[in-house]
Each structure stands twice: as structure tokens, then as C-alpha cells.
């Protein structure tokens, strides 16, 4: 199950950040490193877009402020990458927990 969650998380992050992921599945550590590097680039060159993206991903503003604070325990790209990775994993867990079965006959034609 953990591999499935990592795979789904990788797909979400690749889509949202426009990352090119090869055919080989990534470990969570590899995904984190890739994401942290992309976040570092975005902090330098596309900060407004990064902050907008984090808003759309529903990362808590308070947590973002803490990660970007001068006295944060980690450098900004590491702190933000952790927040993004955790948020996306939480989304996957929620989808799995509340997964609904397809409606019977949902693919039937309902012409009147």
C-alpha cells in the first residue's frame, strides 16, 4: 500500500509542478529530493507562482510563514517541500478512506 501512496503522490506532485518523472518508480526520498530542488528553483525565480500553487494545494498559510521565516529550523526549500509532500499524502489518504463505489448504471445513456 505504501508504494501505491508514493506512486499517487508522485503523480500529483509531477502534475502540479510540471516535473518530468521517468518510468522508474521513485522512492519517497527521491521524490522529496526532486521536489526540494524544484522548490529551491521556484523560490529564486518564481516565488509568486510557488505561493499561488501552495494556496491551490491548500497548504496552511501559517505553516508556509513558519517555513519561510528567518529563524525556521530548516532552509526554506526543505521546509516547503515537506509541507507539500505531507499535504499531497494527506490528500491521497483521504481519497482512499472515503472512496466511493461507482454508481450502478452511471455509464448508461439517460436520454429523454
Backbone atoms as SQL, in Angstrom:
CREATE TABLE atoms (id INTEGER PRIMARY KEY, chain TEXT, resi INTEGER, resn TEXT, atom TEXT, x REAL, y REAL, z REAL);
INSERT INTO atoms VALUES
  (1, 'A', 1, 'UNK', 'N', 0.823, -1.198, 0.000),
  (2, 'A', 1, 'UNK', 'CA', 0.000, 0.000, 0.000),
  (3, 'A', 1, 'UNK', 'C', 0.862, 1.255, 0.000),
  (4, 'A', 2, 'UNK', 'N', 1.986, 1.210, 0.718),
  (5, 'A', 2, 'UNK', 'CA', 2.871, 2.380, 0.787),
  (6, 'A', 2, 'UNK', 'C', 3.392, 2.752, -0.596),
  (7, 'A', 3, 'UNK', 'N', 3.729, 1.739, -1.428),
  (8, 'A', 3, 'UNK', 'CA', 4.191, 2.020, -2.784),
  (9, 'A', 3, 'UNK', 'C', 3.113, 2.701, -3.609),
  (10, 'A', 4, 'UNK', 'N', 1.869, 2.287, -3.417),
  (11, 'A', 4, 'UNK', 'CA', 0.754, 2.899, -4.130),
  (12, 'A', 4, 'UNK', 'C', 0.586, 4.359, -3.731),
  (13, 'A', 5, 'UNK', 'N', 0.710, 4.641, -2.456),
  (14, 'A', 5, 'UNK', 'CA', 0.578, 6.019, -1.977),
  (15, 'A', 5, 'UNK', 'C', 1.720, 6.868, -2.515),
  (16, 'A', 6, 'UNK', 'N', 2.937, 6.335, -2.496),
  (17, 'A', 6, 'UNK', 'CA', 4.081, 7.072, -3.035),
  (18, 'A', 6, 'UNK', 'C', 3.896, 7.317, -4.529),
  (19, 'A', 7, 'UNK', 'N', 3.394, 6.312, -5.246),
  (20, 'A', 7, 'UNK', 'CA', 3.161, 6.465, -6.689),
  (21, 'A', 7, 'UNK', 'C', 2.119, 7.542, -6.958),
  (22, 'A', 8, 'UNK', 'N', 1.015, 7.516, -6.229),
  (23, 'A', 8, 'UNK', 'CA', -0.033, 8.511, -6.422),
  (24, 'A', 8, 'UNK', 'C', 0.442, 9.902, -6.024),
  (25, 'A', 9, 'UNK', 'N', 1.216, 9.979, -4.943),
  (26, 'A', 9, 'UNK', 'CA', 1.764, 11.262, -4.506),
  (27, 'A', 9, 'UNK', 'C', 2.713, 11.801, -5.566),
  (28, 'A', 10, 'UNK', 'N', 3.534, 10.934, -6.125),
  (29, 'A', 10, 'UNK', 'CA', 4.456, 11.334, -7.187),
  (30, 'A', 10, 'UNK', 'C', 3.690, 11.892, -8.380),
  (31, 'A', 11, 'UNK', 'N', 2.605, 11.228, -8.757),
  (32, 'A', 11, 'UNK', 'CA', 1.799, 11.688, -9.885),
  (33, 'A', 11, 'UNK', 'C', 1.203, 13.064, -9.625),
  (34, 'A', 12, 'UNK', 'N', 0.682, 13.283, -8.414),
  (35, 'A', 12, 'UNK', 'CA', 0.122, 14.589, -8.071),
  (36, 'A', 12, 'UNK', 'C', 1.180, 15.682, -8.120),
  (37, 'A', 13, 'UNK', 'N', 2.312, 15.426, -7.511),
  (38, 'A', 13, 'UNK', 'CA', 3.371, 16.432, -7.458),
  (39, 'A', 13, 'UNK', 'C', 3.933, 16.697, -8.851),
  (40, 'A', 14, 'UNK', 'N', 4.129, 15.651, -9.638),
  (41, 'A', 14, 'UNK', 'CA', 4.629, 15.829, -11.005),
  (42, 'A', 14, 'UNK', 'C', 3.664, 16.687, -11.812),
  (43, 'A', 15, 'UNK', 'N', 2.369, 16.430, -11.676),
  (44, 'A', 15, 'UNK', 'CA', 1.365, 17.208, -12.403),
  (45, 'A', 15, 'UNK', 'C', 1.367, 18.664, -11.960),
  (46, 'A', 16, 'UNK', 'N', 1.326, 18.890, -10.645),
  (47, 'A', 16, 'UNK', 'CA', 1.215, 20.249, -10.126),
  (48, 'A', 16, 'UNK', 'C', 2.460, 21.094, -10.384),
  (49, 'A', 17, 'UNK', 'N', 3.630, 20.463, -10.365),
  (50, 'A', 17, 'UNK', 'CA', 4.881, 21.201, -10.522),
  (51, 'A', 17, 'UNK', 'C', 5.484, 21.056, -11.918),
  (52, 'A', 18, 'UNK', 'N', 4.803, 20.339, -12.806),
  (53, 'A', 18, 'UNK', 'CA', 5.290, 20.173, -14.172),
  (54, 'A', 18, 'UNK', 'C', 6.622, 19.436, -14.241),
  (55, 'A', 19, 'UNK', 'N', 6.799, 18.457, -13.369),
  (56, 'A', 19, 'UNK', 'CA', 8.053, 17.711, -13.315),
  (57, 'A', 19, 'UNK', 'C', 8.025, 16.530, -14.273),
  (58, 'A', 20, 'UNK', 'N', 9.147, 16.266, -14.880),
  (59, 'A', 20, 'UNK', 'CA', 9.303, 15.101, -15.738),
  (60, 'A', 20, 'UNK', 'C', 9.788, 13.947, -14.877),
  (61, 'A', 21, 'UNK', 'N', 8.966, 12.929, -14.745),
  (62, 'A', 21, 'UNK', 'CA', 9.312, 11.740, -13.971),
  (63, 'A', 21, 'UNK', 'C', 9.491, 10.593, -14.953),
  (64, 'A', 22, 'UNK', 'N', 10.575, 9.883, -14.835),
  (65, 'A', 22, 'UNK', 'CA', 10.831, 8.749, -15.726),
  (66, 'A', 22, 'UNK', 'C', 9.895, 7.592, -15.449),
  (67, 'A', 23, 'UNK', 'N', 10.121, 6.515, -16.138),
  (68, 'A', 23, 'UNK', 'CA', 9.288, 5.314, -15.999),
  (69, 'A', 23, 'UNK', 'C', 9.541, 4.579, -14.687),
  (70, 'A', 24, 'UNK', 'N', 10.758, 4.681, -14.171),
  (71, 'A', 24, 'UNK', 'CA', 11.104, 4.008, -12.918),
  (72, 'A', 24, 'UNK', 'C', 10.367, 4.663, -11.756),
  (73, 'A', 25, 'UNK', 'N', 9.721, 3.888, -10.891),
  (74, 'A', 25, 'UNK', 'CA', 9.056, 4.485, -9.728),
  (75, 'A', 25, 'UNK', 'C', 10.087, 5.095, -8.782),
  (76, 'A', 26, 'UNK', 'N', 9.730, 6.216, -8.198),
  (77, 'A', 26, 'UNK', 'CA', 10.604, 6.906, -7.257),
  (78, 'A', 26, 'UNK', 'C', 10.312, 6.460, -5.835),
  (79, 'A', 27, 'UNK', 'N', 11.346, 6.460, -5.018),
  (80, 'A', 27, 'UNK', 'CA', 11.120, 6.279, -3.590),
  (81, 'A', 27, 'UNK', 'C', 10.642, 7.621, -3.045),
  (82, 'A', 28, 'UNK', 'N', 10.113, 7.603, -1.840),
  (83, 'A', 28, 'UNK', 'CA', 9.666, 8.865, -1.245),
  (84, 'A', 28, 'UNK', 'C', 10.848, 9.821, -1.058),
  (85, 'A', 29, 'UNK', 'N', 12.006, 9.282, -0.736),
  (86, 'A', 29, 'UNK', 'CA', 13.200, 10.123, -0.567),
  (87, 'A', 29, 'UNK', 'C', 13.614, 10.766, -1.890),
  (88, 'A', 30, 'UNK', 'N', 13.567, 10.004, -2.972),
  (89, 'A', 30, 'UNK', 'CA', 13.898, 10.561, -4.281),
  (90, 'A', 30, 'UNK', 'C', 12.890, 11.633, -4.690),
  (91, 'A', 31, 'UNK', 'N', 11.622, 11.371, -4.435),
  (92, 'A', 31, 'UNK', 'CA', 10.580, 12.348, -4.729),
  (93, 'A', 31, 'UNK', 'C', 10.816, 13.625, -3.931),
  (94, 'A', 32, 'UNK', 'N', 11.133, 13.471, -2.659),
  (95, 'A', 32, 'UNK', 'CA', 11.383, 14.632, -1.812),
  (96, 'A', 32, 'UNK', 'C', 12.562, 15.449, -2.342),
  (97, 'A', 33, 'UNK', 'N', 13.648, 14.783, -2.716),
  (98, 'A', 33, 'UNK', 'CA', 14.824, 15.495, -3.243),
  (99, 'A', 33, 'UNK', 'C', 14.483, 16.255, -4.518),
  (100, 'A', 34, 'UNK', 'N', 13.745, 15.617, -5.405),
  (101, 'A', 34, 'UNK', 'CA', 13.323, 16.254, -6.651),
  (102, 'A', 34, 'UNK', 'C', 12.453, 17.475, -6.354),
  (103, 'A', 35, 'UNK', 'N', 11.511, 17.303, -5.455),
  (104, 'A', 35, 'UNK', 'CA', 10.612, 18.396, -5.087),
  (105, 'A', 35, 'UNK', 'C', 11.371, 19.532, -4.411),
  (106, 'A', 36, 'UNK', 'N', 12.267, 19.219, -3.492),
  (107, 'A', 36, 'UNK', 'CA', 13.037, 20.253, -2.788),
  (108, 'A', 36, 'UNK', 'C', 13.872, 21.071, -3.774),
  (109, 'A', 37, 'UNK', 'N', 14.453, 20.416, -4.774),
  (110, 'A', 37, 'UNK', 'CA', 15.220, 21.133, -5.789),
  (111, 'A', 37, 'UNK', 'C', 14.331, 22.059, -6.617),
  (112, 'A', 38, 'UNK', 'N', 13.145, 21.568, -6.975),
  (113, 'A', 38, 'UNK', 'CA', 12.212, 22.391, -7.752),
  (114, 'A', 38, 'UNK', 'C', 11.733, 23.581, -6.920),
  (115, 'A', 39, 'UNK', 'N', 11.451, 23.359, -5.653),
  (116, 'A', 39, 'UNK', 'CA', 11.015, 24.448, -4.772),
  (117, 'A', 39, 'UNK', 'C', 12.132, 25.486, -4.626),
  (118, 'A', 40, 'UNK', 'N', 13.377, 25.037, -4.505),
  (119, 'A', 40, 'UNK', 'CA', 14.513, 25.967, -4.413),
  (120, 'A', 40, 'UNK', 'C', 14.579, 26.842, -5.664),
  (121, 'A', 41, 'UNK', 'N', 14.409, 26.231, -6.833),
  (122, 'A', 41, 'UNK', 'CA', 14.398, 26.994, -8.074),
  (123, 'A', 41, 'UNK', 'C', 13.260, 28.012, -8.075),
  (124, 'A', 42, 'UNK', 'N', 12.087, 27.558, -7.660),
  (125, 'A', 42, 'UNK', 'CA', 10.920, 28.433, -7.676),
  (126, 'A', 42, 'UNK', 'C', 11.056, 29.581, -6.675),
  (127, 'A', 43, 'UNK', 'N', 11.681, 29.336, -5.552),
  (128, 'A', 43, 'UNK', 'CA', 11.908, 30.416, -4.584),
  (129, 'A', 43, 'UNK', 'C', 12.763, 31.501, -5.235),
  (130, 'A', 44, 'UNK', 'N', 13.760, 31.093, -5.980),
  (131, 'A', 44, 'UNK', 'CA', 14.672, 32.049, -6.629),
  (132, 'A', 44, 'UNK', 'C', 14.045, 32.753, -7.833),
  (133, 'A', 45, 'UNK', 'N', 13.242, 32.018, -8.620),
  (134, 'A', 45, 'UNK', 'CA', 12.815, 32.541, -9.916),
  (135, 'A', 45, 'UNK', 'C', 11.307, 32.712, -10.089),
  (136, 'A', 46, 'UNK', 'N', 10.509, 32.036, -9.277),
  (137, 'A', 46, 'UNK', 'CA', 9.048, 32.067, -9.485),
  (138, 'A', 46, 'UNK', 'C', 8.308, 32.019, -8.155),
  (139, 'A', 47, 'UNK', 'N', 8.694, 32.874, -7.228),
  (140, 'A', 47, 'UNK', 'CA', 8.133, 32.828, -5.879),
  (141, 'A', 47, 'UNK', 'C', 6.621, 33.055, -5.885),
  (142, 'A', 48, 'UNK', 'N', 6.142, 34.017, -6.652),
  (143, 'A', 48, 'UNK', 'CA', 4.694, 34.268, -6.688),
  (144, 'A', 48, 'UNK', 'C', 3.925, 33.044, -7.170),
  (145, 'A', 49, 'UNK', 'N', 4.440, 32.385, -8.195),
  (146, 'A', 49, 'UNK', 'CA', 3.788, 31.180, -8.692),
  (147, 'A', 49, 'UNK', 'C', 3.805, 30.075, -7.642),
  (148, 'A', 50, 'UNK', 'N', 4.936, 29.911, -6.962),
  (149, 'A', 50, 'UNK', 'CA', 5.046, 28.892, -5.911),
  (150, 'A', 50, 'UNK', 'C', 4.028, 29.133, -4.812),
  (151, 'A', 51, 'UNK', 'N', 3.918, 30.367, -4.359),
  (152, 'A', 51, 'UNK', 'CA', 2.969, 30.680, -3.289),
  (153, 'A', 51, 'UNK', 'C', 1.533, 30.488, -3.763),
  (154, 'A', 52, 'UNK', 'N', 1.256, 30.844, -4.997),
  (155, 'A', 52, 'UNK', 'CA', -0.080, 30.614, -5.558),
  (156, 'A', 52, 'UNK', 'C', -0.391, 29.123, -5.629),
  (157, 'A', 53, 'UNK', 'N', 0.596, 28.353, -6.049),
  (158, 'A', 53, 'UNK', 'CA', 0.419, 26.902, -6.139),
  (159, 'A', 53, 'UNK', 'C', 0.177, 26.298, -4.761),
  (160, 'A', 54, 'UNK', 'N', 0.907, 26.758, -3.767),
  (161, 'A', 54, 'UNK', 'CA', 0.726, 26.232, -2.413),
  (162, 'A', 54, 'UNK', 'C', -0.668, 26.584, -1.887),
  (163, 'A', 55, 'UNK', 'N', -1.164, 27.748, -2.253),
  (164, 'A', 55, 'UNK', 'CA', -2.534, 28.128, -1.885),
  (165, 'A', 55, 'UNK', 'C', -3.534, 27.167, -2.530),
  (166, 'A', 56, 'UNK', 'N', -3.343, 26.868, -3.822),
  (167, 'A', 56, 'UNK', 'CA', -4.241, 25.947, -4.517),
  (168, 'A', 56, 'UNK', 'C', -4.156, 24.539, -3.956),
  (169, 'A', 57, 'UNK', 'N', -2.983, 24.157, -3.455),
  (170, 'A', 57, 'UNK', 'CA', -2.820, 22.837, -2.849),
  (171, 'A', 57, 'UNK', 'C', -3.369, 22.795, -1.435),
  (172, 'A', 58, 'UNK', 'N', -3.786, 23.944, -0.938),
  (173, 'A', 58, 'UNK', 'CA', -4.376, 24.068, 0.390),
  (174, 'A', 58, 'UNK', 'C', -3.365, 23.788, 1.508),
  (175, 'A', 59, 'UNK', 'N', -2.121, 24.233, 1.292),
  (176, 'A', 59, 'UNK', 'CA', -1.120, 24.163, 2.353),
  (177, 'A', 59, 'UNK', 'C', -1.412, 25.341, 3.273),
  (178, 'A', 60, 'UNK', 'N', -1.424, 25.105, 4.552),
  (179, 'A', 60, 'UNK', 'CA', -1.807, 26.131, 5.514),
  (180, 'A', 60, 'UNK', 'C', -0.829, 27.308, 5.485),
  (181, 'A', 61, 'UNK', 'N', -1.419, 28.508, 5.409),
  (182, 'A', 61, 'UNK', 'CA', -0.616, 29.734, 5.317),
  (183, 'A', 61, 'UNK', 'C', 0.312, 29.896, 6.515),
  (184, 'A', 62, 'UNK', 'N', -0.177, 29.567, 7.685),
  (185, 'A', 62, 'UNK', 'CA', 0.632, 29.666, 8.909),
  (186, 'A', 62, 'UNK', 'C', 1.886, 28.797, 8.796),
  (187, 'A', 63, 'UNK', 'N', 1.742, 27.596, 8.268),
  (188, 'A', 63, 'UNK', 'CA', 2.875, 26.688, 8.112),
  (189, 'A', 63, 'UNK', 'C', 3.861, 27.223, 7.075),
  (190, 'A', 64, 'UNK', 'N', 3.343, 27.826, 6.010),
  (191, 'A', 64, 'UNK', 'CA', 4.209, 28.419, 4.985),
  (192, 'A', 64, 'UNK', 'C', 5.024, 29.557, 5.594),
  (193, 'A', 65, 'UNK', 'N', 4.363, 30.406, 6.360),
  (194, 'A', 65, 'UNK', 'CA', 5.069, 31.527, 7.001),
  (195, 'A', 65, 'UNK', 'C', 6.189, 31.028, 7.910),
  (196, 'A', 66, 'UNK', 'N', 5.914, 29.976, 8.673),
  (197, 'A', 66, 'UNK', 'CA', 6.942, 29.412, 9.558),
  (198, 'A', 66, 'UNK', 'C', 8.119, 28.871, 8.760),
  (199, 'A', 67, 'UNK', 'N', 7.824, 28.206, 7.658),
  (200, 'A', 67, 'UNK', 'CA', 8.892, 27.624, 6.833),
  (201, 'A', 67, 'UNK', 'C', 9.743, 28.707, 6.172),
  (202, 'A', 68, 'UNK', 'N', 9.138, 29.854, 5.881),
  (203, 'A', 68, 'UNK', 'CA', 9.865, 30.945, 5.231),
  (204, 'A', 68, 'UNK', 'C', 10.493, 31.928, 6.212),
  (205, 'A', 69, 'UNK', 'N', 10.223, 31.770, 7.490),
  (206, 'A', 69, 'UNK', 'CA', 10.755, 32.692, 8.494),
  (207, 'A', 69, 'UNK', 'C', 12.279, 32.565, 8.589),
  (208, 'A', 70, 'UNK', 'N', 12.953, 33.684, 8.883),
  (209, 'A', 70, 'UNK', 'CA', 14.414, 33.644, 9.009),
  (210, 'A', 70, 'UNK', 'C', 14.906, 32.682, 10.094),
  (211, 'A', 71, 'UNK', 'N', 14.111, 32.477, 11.127),
  (212, 'A', 71, 'UNK', 'CA', 14.531, 31.595, 12.219),
  (213, 'A', 71, 'UNK', 'C', 13.958, 30.173, 12.095),
  (214, 'A', 72, 'UNK', 'N', 13.522, 29.807, 10.883),
  (215, 'A', 72, 'UNK', 'CA', 12.980, 28.465, 10.661),
  (216, 'A', 72, 'UNK', 'C', 14.081, 27.424, 10.902),
  (217, 'A', 73, 'UNK', 'N', 13.704, 26.253, 11.416),
  (218, 'A', 73, 'UNK', 'CA', 14.710, 25.238, 11.730),
  (219, 'A', 73, 'UNK', 'C', 15.390, 24.633, 10.491),
  (220, 'A', 74, 'UNK', 'N', 14.764, 24.786, 9.316),
  (221, 'A', 74, 'UNK', 'CA', 15.315, 24.230, 8.082),
  (222, 'A', 74, 'UNK', 'C', 15.336, 25.325, 7.019),
  (223, 'A', 75, 'UNK', 'N', 16.165, 25.126, 6.010),
  (224, 'A', 75, 'UNK', 'CA', 16.149, 26.105, 4.926),
  (225, 'A', 75, 'UNK', 'C', 14.793, 26.040, 4.225),
  (226, 'A', 76, 'UNK', 'N', 14.417, 27.135, 3.595),
  (227, 'A', 76, 'UNK', 'CA', 13.055, 27.305, 3.088),
  (228, 'A', 76, 'UNK', 'C', 12.621, 26.202, 2.131),
  (229, 'A', 77, 'UNK', 'N', 13.470, 25.832, 1.189),
  (230, 'A', 77, 'UNK', 'CA', 13.020, 24.838, 0.208),
  (231, 'A', 77, 'UNK', 'C', 12.757, 23.475, 0.853),
  (232, 'A', 78, 'UNK', 'N', 13.517, 23.128, 1.880),
  (233, 'A', 78, 'UNK', 'CA', 13.298, 21.860, 2.580),
  (234, 'A', 78, 'UNK', 'C', 11.989, 21.917, 3.362),
  (235, 'A', 79, 'UNK', 'N', 11.791, 23.004, 4.087),
  (236, 'A', 79, 'UNK', 'CA', 10.565, 23.164, 4.871),
  (237, 'A', 79, 'UNK', 'C', 9.320, 23.154, 3.999),
  (238, 'A', 80, 'UNK', 'N', 9.365, 23.893, 2.886),
  (239, 'A', 80, 'UNK', 'CA', 8.207, 23.940, 1.993),
  (240, 'A', 80, 'UNK', 'C', 7.982, 22.594, 1.304),
  (241, 'A', 81, 'UNK', 'N', 9.050, 21.935, 0.908),
  (242, 'A', 81, 'UNK', 'CA', 8.905, 20.623, 0.265),
  (243, 'A', 81, 'UNK', 'C', 8.260, 19.623, 1.219),
  (244, 'A', 82, 'UNK', 'N', 8.623, 19.673, 2.494),
  (245, 'A', 82, 'UNK', 'CA', 7.998, 18.789, 3.487),
  (246, 'A', 82, 'UNK', 'C', 6.503, 19.071, 3.596),
  (247, 'A', 83, 'UNK', 'N', 6.147, 20.354, 3.612),
  (248, 'A', 83, 'UNK', 'CA', 4.729, 20.721, 3.700),
  (249, 'A', 83, 'UNK', 'C', 3.954, 20.224, 2.479),
  (250, 'A', 84, 'UNK', 'N', 4.520, 20.412, 1.310),
  (251, 'A', 84, 'UNK', 'CA', 3.852, 19.996, 0.072),
  (252, 'A', 84, 'UNK', 'C', 3.699, 18.482, 0.031),
  (253, 'A', 85, 'UNK', 'N', 4.771, 17.780, 0.336),
  (254, 'A', 85, 'UNK', 'CA', 4.728, 16.317, 0.309),
  (255, 'A', 85, 'UNK', 'C', 3.698, 15.778, 1.295),
  (256, 'A', 86, 'UNK', 'N', 3.681, 16.325, 2.495),
  (257, 'A', 86, 'UNK', 'CA', 2.723, 15.864, 3.501),
  (258, 'A', 86, 'UNK', 'C', 1.290, 16.177, 3.085),
  (259, 'A', 87, 'UNK', 'N', 1.074, 17.343, 2.500),
  (260, 'A', 87, 'UNK', 'CA', -0.279, 17.721, 2.071),
  (261, 'A', 87, 'UNK', 'C', -0.776, 16.781, 0.978),
  (262, 'A', 88, 'UNK', 'N', 0.087, 16.465, 0.040),
  (263, 'A', 88, 'UNK', 'CA', -0.334, 15.578, -1.035),
  (264, 'A', 88, 'UNK', 'C', -0.578, 14.165, -0.518),
  (265, 'A', 89, 'UNK', 'N', 0.235, 13.697, 0.402),
  (266, 'A', 89, 'UNK', 'CA', 0.000, 12.384, 1.005),
  (267, 'A', 89, 'UNK', 'C', -1.327, 12.381, 1.763),
  (268, 'A', 90, 'UNK', 'N', -1.611, 13.449, 2.475),
  (269, 'A', 90, 'UNK', 'CA', -2.887, 13.554, 3.190),
  (270, 'A', 90, 'UNK', 'C', -4.063, 13.484, 2.224),
  (271, 'A', 91, 'UNK', 'N', -3.936, 14.119, 1.066),
  (272, 'A', 91, 'UNK', 'CA', -4.999, 14.070, 0.063),
  (273, 'A', 91, 'UNK', 'C', -5.244, 12.636, -0.398),
  (274, 'A', 92, 'UNK', 'N', -4.165, 11.896, -0.632),
  (275, 'A', 92, 'UNK', 'CA', -4.293, 10.505, -1.069),
  (276, 'A', 92, 'UNK', 'C', -4.965, 9.665, 0.008),
  (277, 'A', 93, 'UNK', 'N', -4.517, 9.817, 1.258),
  (278, 'A', 93, 'UNK', 'CA', -5.118, 9.062, 2.360),
  (279, 'A', 93, 'UNK', 'C', -6.614, 9.364, 2.469),
  (280, 'A', 94, 'UNK', 'N', -6.989, 10.619, 2.331),
  (281, 'A', 94, 'UNK', 'CA', -8.406, 11.000, 2.420),
  (282, 'A', 94, 'UNK', 'C', -9.204, 10.368, 1.288),
  (283, 'A', 95, 'UNK', 'N', -8.667, 10.414, 0.073),
  (284, 'A', 95, 'UNK', 'CA', -9.365, 9.802, -1.063),
  (285, 'A', 95, 'UNK', 'C', -9.554, 8.306, -0.853),
  (286, 'A', 96, 'UNK', 'N', -8.536, 7.649, -0.323),
  (287, 'A', 96, 'UNK', 'CA', -8.645, 6.213, -0.083),
  (288, 'A', 96, 'UNK', 'C', -9.640, 5.905, 1.037),
  (289, 'A', 97, 'UNK', 'N', -9.645, 6.727, 2.058),
  (290, 'A', 97, 'UNK', 'CA', -10.526, 6.497, 3.201),
  (291, 'A', 97, 'UNK', 'C', -11.991, 6.667, 2.816),
  (292, 'A', 98, 'UNK', 'N', -12.282, 7.654, 1.981),
  (293, 'A', 98, 'UNK', 'CA', -13.660, 7.962, 1.638),
  (294, 'A', 98, 'UNK', 'C', -14.002, 7.576, 0.202),
  (295, 'A', 99, 'UNK', 'N', -13.291, 6.586, -0.325),
  (296, 'A', 99, 'UNK', 'CA', -13.524, 6.155, -1.698),
  (297, 'A', 99, 'UNK', 'C', -14.944, 5.629, -1.848),
  (298, 'A', 100, 'UNK', 'N', -15.619, 6.114, -2.885),
  (299, 'A', 100, 'UNK', 'CA', -16.990, 5.683, -3.146),
  (300, 'A', 100, 'UNK', 'C', -16.996, 4.711, -4.314),
  (301, 'A', 101, 'UNK', 'N', -17.887, 3.759, -4.219),
  (302, 'A', 101, 'UNK', 'CA', -18.072, 2.820, -5.319),
  (303, 'A', 101, 'UNK', 'C', -18.791, 3.549, -6.455),
  (304, 'A', 102, 'UNK', 'N', -18.483, 3.199, -7.691),
  (305, 'A', 102, 'UNK', 'CA', -19.187, 3.820, -8.820),
  (306, 'A', 102, 'UNK', 'C', -20.684, 3.527, -8.738),
  (307, 'A', 103, 'UNK', 'N', -21.468, 4.465, -9.154),
  (308, 'A', 103, 'UNK', 'CA', -22.922, 4.292, -9.165),
  (309, 'A', 103, 'UNK', 'C', -23.300, 3.272, -10.220),
  (310, 'A', 104, 'UNK', 'N', -24.229, 2.386, -9.868),
  (311, 'A', 104, 'UNK', 'CA', -24.705, 1.415, -10.834),
  (312, 'A', 104, 'UNK', 'C', -25.426, 2.139, -11.969),
  (313, 'A', 105, 'UNK', 'N', -25.079, 1.768, -13.171),
  (314, 'A', 105, 'UNK', 'CA', -25.735, 2.367, -14.324),
  (315, 'A', 105, 'UNK', 'C', -25.269, 3.770, -14.638),
  (316, 'A', 106, 'UNK', 'N', -24.201, 4.222, -14.011),
  (317, 'A', 106, 'UNK', 'CA', -23.732, 5.593, -14.239),
  (318, 'A', 106, 'UNK', 'C', -23.251, 5.814, -15.655),
  (319, 'A', 107, 'UNK', 'N', -22.845, 4.743, -16.310),
  (320, 'A', 107, 'UNK', 'CA', -22.348, 4.889, -17.682),
  (321, 'A', 107, 'UNK', 'C', -23.448, 4.631, -18.725),
  (322, 'A', 108, 'UNK', 'N', -24.687, 4.460, -18.262),
  (323, 'A', 108, 'UNK', 'CA', -25.795, 4.256, -19.183),
  (324, 'A', 108, 'UNK', 'C', -26.237, 5.584, -19.755),
  (325, 'A', 109, 'UNK', 'N', -26.839, 5.525, -20.923),
  (326, 'A', 109, 'UNK', 'CA', -27.335, 6.728, -21.578),
  (327, 'A', 109, 'UNK', 'C', -28.694, 7.086, -20.955),
  (328, 'A', 110, 'UNK', 'N', -28.797, 8.288, -20.471),
  (329, 'A', 110, 'UNK', 'CA', -30.049, 8.742, -19.859),
  (330, 'A', 110, 'UNK', 'C', -30.768, 9.735, -20.767),
  (331, 'A', 111, 'UNK', 'N', -30.925, 9.376, -22.017),
  (332, 'A', 111, 'UNK', 'CA', -31.616, 10.248, -22.970),
  (333, 'A', 111, 'UNK', 'C', -33.095, 10.302, -22.647),
  (334, 'A', 112, 'UNK', 'N', -33.664, 11.449, -22.877),
  (335, 'A', 112, 'UNK', 'CA', -35.108, 11.632, -22.647),
  (336, 'A', 112, 'UNK', 'C', -35.821, 11.848, -23.926);
